[in-house]
Amino acid sequence: MSRRTPATFAAAALTLLLAGCAGAVGGRAVSIYDNPFTVAGLPATSGPSGPRDGVPASTLPVRGADGSAADVLATNAVDDITAFWRQEYPQVFTGEFRPVTDLQSWDPDTPAARSDTFCGDSTHGVVNAGYCTRNGSIGWDRTSLLPTLMDTFGPMAVVMVMAHEYGHAVQHDSGLAGDDAPVLVLEQQADCFAGAFMRHVAEGDAAHFSLNTSDGLNSVMAAMVAVRDTNPNDPESVHGSAFERITAFQIGFTDGARSCTEIDEAEVEARRAQLPQQFSTTGSNGETPVTESTVTQTVDSLQALFTLPDKPKVVFTGADTGCADARSTEPVSYCPSTNTIGVSMPQLVERGTPRGESRNDIAADVRGDFGAYVLVASRFTLAVQKVAGDSLTEAKTAVRAACLSGAWTAATATGRAGALTLSPGDLDEAVSGLLTDGLMASDVNGETVPSGFARVDAFRSGVLGGQPACANRYG
């Protein structure tokens, strides 16, 4: 996030159309399920998430496989995904479904002279998973990428990756992937297909896997955040930001595989139109130090949008202000009785400081300045809800906070929220926070809803639909 200058204000105001974007999406990018204790109509469940006990391993042949845990996991995933598409394909496409039968596993540390090839290229040093359009095969690295995903996010992250790659196979087999289709559109469709399959798992219909809709689904979505495009100025950034990837995934999870076929260039651009896509200068990352001054500017920006009769007072002596009618929430809290936002600066600075991960790192917690500012925004929105006469201590309080924070986020991109302006990557920091601890989507006492999916969905509604969407969904 950065400060707006008069020149950049004019440019942003000309190019960003919030209302137009909301209309163009046509409701598909906003879930129709408004109960904060449900996940796109499913109950928010805890319980098992991962491989089912006692289920025989798949016998699908895999070239190069060594029987490792990663190979077994990936092969079982492909088996279940094949079963899903065998049933789903006739409901979405014409023609006969042809399953992927050419599977390959490799060790990227194998010396180049002895390494295998995948899609015509050596697998030496290839830490990846992919679908090959040349021969219709799916392959994966069993010793680096998959184990890292398993260790960081759990086994269902690998299942999600396999579902994404199989989605590419379905695109090409069905003819959905045209020769001139932008790569980003193909990636968004594949993320959407992955979401449709993960709902199938969450509904209990997969032979080898189960998925709970609280921490299990949260971890799957966190993995998508981790493997986002981190540098939008890089020509090889074709998968989309975390916000875009999660949006596509949620479309598929909510509305099924058929909805993924409606993702095209126009639909993607409609969702992107209001949001910054590239850094203005080479080498920029859009980050600014989190200070008392920038926190004050954030509150001024929020006041410019919401125009409360009494702007909340901000104190920097700690999140615990001795509030008589609410518990403190670190690192930022709101006290209704005194209309005060309390801030613990050292903890907020930590939340707002990038971890300095390299391009190849896979981190579950994406941090940056906007991750701090949006926490402040979420506490400010409690003041907005107080003025509106809403309860500050229920589940809808939490999702309203996320939704209104999303509305403010979009406003910073359109010049309607004072001197702050959105940078590429800011939304990803917000999404990561919603999945990791959920404070941004919590009530005045820090109580949040169990589903990260519901928290992100509420924030996304605010970003794409503004304050009217929040009022329509959450009262």
HUNOR-V215045 format. One record per pair of residues at least 6 apart in sequence whose ideal C-beta (glycine too) atoms are under 8 Angstrom apart, sorted by sequence separation. I is the first residue (numbers start at 1). J is the second residue. If there is no record, write none. Layout:
i->(I	I)
j->(J	J)
This chain:
i->(33	37	38	65	110	116	117	131	132	140	170	171	200	204	211	231	239	279	288	315	327	334	335	357	385	386	390	391	411	415	433	434	442	449	33	37	90	115	116	131	132	150	230	252	279	321	326	334	335	385	390	433	434	439	441	448	462	465	4	33	89	115	118	130	149	150	201	229	240	251	252	303	320	326	333	334	355	412	413	441	461	462	31	62	106	115	129	130	149	168	177	201	202	211	229	232	251	319	326	332	333	408	412	413	439	461	65	106	112	129	130	201	202	229	318	319	323	325	326	332	355	382	390	412	430	438	86	119	129	202	228	229	319	324	325	326	332	438	62	85	104	106	112	118	128	129	146	149	177	227	228	229	248	251	299	319	321	323	325	331	332	355	385	461	62	86	110	111	112	119	128	176	198	228	299	319	320	323	324	331	354	409	441	58	85	104	110	118	120	127	228	319	321	323	328	330	331	353	354	438	441	57	60	108	119	126	146	171	202	248	299	323	331	352	353	382	385	440	458	107	108	119	123	129	331	332	351	352	353	385	458	58	82	106	108	127	128	129	225	228	321	323	330	331	352	409	435	438	441	57	58	60	82	108	119	123	127	168	171	224	296	352	409	434	441	57	60	108	118	171	198	295	321	323	331	352	381	382	385	440	58	106	119	225	331	351	352	381	384	435	58	118	140	224	225	295	321	351	352	409	434	435	51	78	140	167	168	198	224	312	320	434	167	170	319	349	378	381	138	167	244	247	292	318	319	320	348	351	378	381	406	51	78	165	167	221	224	313	315	317	318	319	405	431	434	164	167	313	314	315	318	378	138	164	166	167	244	312	313	314	315	316	348	377	378	381	75	138	221	244	312	313	315	319	348	377	431	164	310	312	314	316	430	163	164	74	138	163	166	374	377	129	243	377	402	102	104	106	108	129	136	191	343	71	102	103	104	105	106	107	109	131	160	163	70	102	103	104	105	106	107	108	109	130	131	133	163	341	374	405	100	102	103	104	105	106	107	108	129	136	427	100	105	131	136	65	100	131	160	341	402	63	66	133	159	341	401	402	61	63	64	65	398	401	60	62	63	64	66	131	331	401	61	62	63	64	156	159	299	341	399	401	60	62	64	332	398	331	332	339	398	156	232	233	334	398	232	233	332	333	334	336	397	232	332	336	339	373	397	295	334	395	191	233	334	394	398	159	295	329	336	393	398	399	409	187	198	202	292	392	393	398	64	187	188	370	392	393	395	406	410	63	156	187	195	199	292	295	370	402	406	409	410	155	184	191	195	198	199	393	395	402	405	406	408	409	410	74	156	183	184	194	195	197	198	199	290	370	374	399	403	406	407	411	184	188	192	195	196	336	370	374	399	402	403	406	407	410	188	191	192	195	196	199	368	369	370	398	402	405	406	187	191	194	195	290	368	371	375	400	403	404	406	407	189	192	193	195	290	370	371	374	399	403	407	78	156	160	188	192	196	289	369	370	402	407	159	191	196	290	368	371	378	382	154	157	161	290	366	367	371	378	382	407	156	157	160	196	290	366	377	378	404	407	156	160	193	196	375	378	406	154	192	195	366	367	375	74	100	153	157	326	366	374	403	404	153	192	193	287	365	403	74	192	312	364	100	153	285	70	153	400	403	71	152	189	192	312	365	403	70	74	189	364	70	73	153	68	149	152	189	302	306	400	68	98	188	294	298	302	306	308	399	400	66	70	97	308	65	70	73	93	295	299	69	185	295	298	302	306	309	396	80	95	185	290	294	298	302	308	396	70	185	188	289	69	77	81	85	89	93	287	288	295	299	73	77	81	92	286	287	290	351	93	182	185	286	290	74	78	82	181	184	73	77	81	85	89	176	390	73	77	182	70	74	78	167	306	305	306	305	50	51	49	50	50	302	305	49	301	332	88	336	329	334	301	305	88	304	305	84	304	305	329	333	304	302	303	81	84	301	329	301	327	329	300	301	326	327	300	301	326	327	80	84	297	84	297	298	83	297	83	242	80	80	79	80	231	79	80	230	77	76	77	76	227	275	226	274	287	226	276	286	226	275	285	286	223	274	286	226	274	285	286	225	222	279	276	279	276	278	275	276	277	276	58	55	275	55	52	52	42	51	52	51	52	40	50	42	50	42	49	48	49	39	47	49	48	47	92	46	49	50	91	92	45	49	91	45	46	49	93	44	45	46	88	92	43	44	49	42	39	39	241	241	243	242	243	246	241	242	241	243	243	275	242	242	232	232	271	230	228	253	225	250	225	250	225	250	40	152	222	225	246	250	152	153	152	40	41	149	222	247	40	148	221	222	246	218	243	29	31	243	29	33	29	32	28	31	28	222	28	221	221	127	218	28	217	218	217	218	221	214	217	214	213	214	213	24	25	29	24	25	24	25	24	21	24	20	21	21	20	21	17	18	16	17	15	16	16	12	8	2	1	3	1	2	1	3	37	36	36	36	36	1	1	1	18	18	18	16	17	16	16	12	13	12	13	12	46	44	9	44	44	12	44	1	4	9	37	39	8	36	37	38	40	4	37	39	4	36	39	3	4	38	3	4	37	40	2	3	36	1	2	1	1	2	1	36	1	31	30	30	31	29	30	30	29	30	25	30	34	34	22	21	22	30	22	19	22	18)
j->(39	43	44	71	116	122	123	137	138	146	176	177	206	210	217	237	245	285	294	321	333	340	341	363	391	392	396	397	417	421	439	440	448	455	40	44	97	122	123	138	139	157	237	259	286	328	333	341	342	392	397	440	441	446	448	455	469	472	12	41	97	123	126	138	157	158	209	237	248	259	260	311	328	334	341	342	363	420	421	449	469	470	40	71	115	124	138	139	158	177	186	210	211	220	238	241	260	328	335	341	342	417	421	422	448	470	75	116	122	139	140	211	212	239	328	329	333	335	336	342	365	392	400	422	440	448	97	130	140	213	239	240	330	335	336	337	343	449	74	97	116	118	124	130	140	141	158	161	189	239	240	241	260	263	311	331	333	335	337	343	344	367	397	473	75	99	123	124	125	132	141	189	211	241	312	332	333	336	337	344	367	422	454	72	99	118	124	132	134	141	242	333	335	337	342	344	345	367	368	452	455	72	75	123	134	141	161	186	217	263	314	338	346	367	368	397	400	455	473	123	124	135	139	145	347	348	367	368	369	401	474	75	99	123	125	144	145	146	242	245	338	340	347	348	369	426	452	455	458	75	76	78	100	126	137	141	145	186	189	242	314	370	427	452	459	76	79	127	137	190	217	314	340	342	350	371	400	401	404	459	78	126	139	245	351	371	372	401	404	455	79	139	161	245	246	316	342	372	373	430	455	456	73	100	162	189	190	220	246	334	342	456	190	193	342	372	401	404	162	191	268	271	316	342	343	344	372	375	402	405	430	76	103	190	192	246	249	338	340	342	343	344	430	456	459	190	193	339	340	341	344	404	165	191	193	194	271	339	340	341	342	343	375	404	405	408	103	166	249	272	340	341	343	347	376	405	459	193	339	341	343	345	459	193	194	105	169	194	197	405	408	161	275	409	434	135	137	139	141	162	169	224	376	105	136	137	138	139	140	141	143	165	194	197	105	137	138	139	140	141	142	143	144	165	166	168	198	376	409	440	136	138	139	140	141	142	143	144	165	172	463	137	142	168	173	103	138	169	198	379	440	102	105	172	198	380	440	441	101	103	104	105	438	441	101	103	104	105	107	172	372	442	103	104	105	106	198	201	341	383	441	443	103	105	107	375	441	375	376	383	442	201	277	278	379	443	278	279	378	379	380	382	443	279	379	383	386	420	444	343	382	443	240	282	383	443	447	209	345	379	386	443	448	449	459	238	249	253	343	443	444	449	116	239	240	422	444	445	447	458	462	116	209	240	248	252	345	348	423	455	459	462	463	209	238	245	249	252	253	447	449	456	459	460	462	463	464	129	211	238	239	249	250	252	253	254	345	425	429	454	458	461	462	466	240	244	248	251	252	392	426	430	455	458	459	462	463	466	245	248	249	252	253	256	425	426	427	455	459	462	463	245	249	252	253	348	426	429	433	458	461	462	464	465	248	251	252	254	349	429	430	433	458	462	466	138	216	220	248	252	256	349	429	430	462	467	220	252	257	351	429	432	439	443	216	219	223	352	428	429	433	440	444	469	219	220	223	259	353	429	440	441	467	470	220	224	257	260	439	442	470	219	257	260	431	432	440	140	166	219	223	392	432	440	469	470	220	259	260	354	432	470	142	260	380	432	169	222	354	140	223	470	473	142	223	260	263	383	436	474	142	146	261	436	143	146	226	142	223	226	263	376	380	474	143	173	263	369	373	377	381	383	474	475	142	146	173	384	142	147	150	170	372	376	147	263	373	376	380	384	387	474	159	174	264	369	373	377	381	387	475	150	265	268	369	150	158	162	166	170	174	368	369	376	380	155	159	163	174	368	369	372	433	176	265	268	369	373	158	162	166	265	268	158	162	166	170	174	261	475	159	163	268	158	162	166	260	404	407	408	408	154	155	154	155	156	408	411	156	408	439	196	444	439	444	412	416	200	416	417	197	417	418	442	446	418	417	418	197	200	417	445	418	444	446	418	419	444	445	419	420	445	446	201	205	418	206	419	420	206	420	207	366	206	207	207	208	359	208	209	359	208	208	209	209	362	410	362	410	423	363	413	423	364	413	423	424	362	413	425	366	414	425	426	366	364	423	421	424	422	424	422	423	424	424	208	207	427	208	207	208	199	208	209	209	210	199	209	202	210	203	210	210	211	202	210	212	212	212	257	212	215	216	257	258	212	216	258	213	214	217	261	213	214	215	257	261	213	214	219	213	213	217	424	425	427	427	428	431	427	428	428	430	431	463	431	432	424	425	464	425	428	453	428	453	431	456	432	457	250	362	432	435	456	460	363	364	364	253	254	362	435	460	254	362	435	436	460	435	460	247	250	463	250	254	251	254	251	254	255	452	259	452	453	360	451	262	451	452	452	453	456	450	453	451	451	452	453	266	267	271	267	270	270	271	271	270	273	270	271	273	273	274	273	274	273	274	273	274	275	276	280	286	286	288	287	288	288	297	395	395	396	398	399	369	370	373	410	411	414	413	414	414	415	413	414	414	415	415	450	449	415	450	451	421	454	412	415	421	449	451	421	449	450	451	453	418	451	453	419	451	454	419	420	454	420	421	454	457	420	421	454	420	421	421	422	423	423	458	426	457	457	460	461	460	461	464	464	465	464	469	473	474	464	464	465	473	466	466	469	466)
